[in-house]
Amino acid sequence: MSELSIQQVLGSRYRTSRAADKTTVMMMELLGLSTKASIARLAISRSLSMGKLPDEKIDAKGLEVPASSMFSKEDVAVWIGMCVTHSRMYGDNPVTDMESFRTVIRQHWHRGVELLREDWAACSEDYDRFLETLINRRADLPEFAEPNGSNSESTSGDPEPHSPMDISEQLVAALADIAVTAEIKEAIHGPRVSRYKVFLPNINLVDKLRKGLERLSLVLGLQEGLPTLSRGDASKTVYLDIPREKSSWQSCGFSQLQEWVTVGEKATEELRVFPGVDIMGKPFSFDLAKAPHLLVGGATGQGKSVCLHALIISLMMQHSPQTMKLALVDPKQVEFSVYRDSNFLYNGQVAVGVEEARNFIHSLVAEMDLRYELFNDLNVTNIQEARQKKVDIEYIVVFIEELADLIIQDREIEEQLVRLAQLARAAGIHLVLATQRPDSKTFSGLIRSNIPARIALTVQKGAESKIILDENGAEHLLGAGDMLVKTTGKQATRVHGVYVTRNDVESFLKGK
């Protein structure tokens, strides 16, 4: 093993065959796991419990998964040891370097995921029986989620989440208490919310149900949040999303964000960001280039800064400093300091304080004007057309932390931001404005009307939700990164934020 090191293993990427990749995606959906790495670990464990690997050629056409999703610093040596020992025990090709290690991972993944599919079928697709089968085989289950839930990746040292309870019977009784006769057709447990498919024999009861959500919350004894109502996928059905206790929440962490970004080809004409997962645990993303500007608001301590880091890291994972720059404005001089040495920085700095922020924003307005002069000379109208003519011009994404502080101290900043919001899109300059104090005094209608995309984290009052989203709802969120995301022309989507720590950011930046 002289040519194989833990550092190499952790710095590499892994993939399985095209066929096994498809089976992996299928098993993710069946078991309610949100990353391929979760299935890969189970598959490799399953295969390691078997004998000699089949002597067959296996392609490597599945999508890559980063090592940080597959292994941790704490257990990577164990995985290496098991693979090496297995190859020696059964006379397979020796594992002595990175190429042979990647090959054996691919082989075990390919074999193991098919065995998992067969196990699932043999258990009559019964989750509890399947779990018991895995435990009896001593499969590694550190991140095994509940059925139809999200991957449980503890990033904050919290205890393992409890299994979500099916409250279908209690829900039927609670609906009867508010004079709504209903039948529960299905229950799906997401990361923080359980979705119940409700059949209403009398469709005229929908309005009564909508008006009775607060009473329903009281009858169910919900401590936080309100049930939300949406249309079902069949006749006379609706979905009721019921928030659960924190002890049953499933979190998603930095390694999952890395995996989401690696799926599909990187498009340099997009500014795709990944704030988190939807209520069913599926990755949620949108293209900031089409947004084209974003307002992020929420009360103190509800996850706004973590959300901003997730957006920034999403962009850095998909771009180079030659295709995108980050213009960071940080009046508090705390949140963005971690990026101060990054090659992605516009003007090579993080702007702090009111005076620096003002000069910084003026320079962005000047940059916008210069770009339009260039476009005129090139006879083009936007950054995409200029790039098609082989002109090297990067996107600029402007992140301003706590905009309210800046506007209170200098109203001129608001005027310049409005100008950028109105004109900068075609020039490839996009704004992300954040605040923990959303109110009409600091966010004029002119700013809001030119910032169409919104992210609202938990706020104290419905009026604050209206400032951010132009509608109520954020006052009933669950905190800890729970958010409503509203992009251009679409209704608000509930998203549970990915948990990105400062250590995650620092570790990532070391490799850039």
Secondary structure, 3 states (H helix, E strand, C coil): CCCCCHHHHHCCEECCCHHHHHHHHHHHHHHCCCCHHHHHHHHHHHHHCCCCCCCCCCCCCCCCEEHHHHCCCCCHHHHHHHHHHHHHHHCCCCCCCHHHHHHHHHHHHHHHHHHHHHHHHHCCCCHHHHHHHHHHCCCCCCCCCCCCCCCCCCCCCCCCCCCCCCCHHHHHHHHHHCCCCCEEEEEEECCCEEEEEEECCCCCHHHHHHHCHHHHHHHHCCCCCCCEEEECCCCCEEEEEEECCHHHCCCCEHHHHHHHHHCCCCCCCCCEEEEEEECCCCEEEEECCCCCCEEEECCCCCCHHHHHHHHHHHHHHHCCCCCEEEEEECCCCCCCHHHCCCCCEEEEEEECHHHHHHHHHHHHHHHHHHHHHHHHHHCCCCHHHHHHCCCCCCEEEEEECCHHHHHHHCHHHHHHHHHHHHHCCCCCEEEEEEECCCCCCCCCHHHHHCCCEEEEECCCCHHHHHHHHCCCCHHHCCCCCEEEEECCCCCCEEEEECECCHHHHHHHHHCC
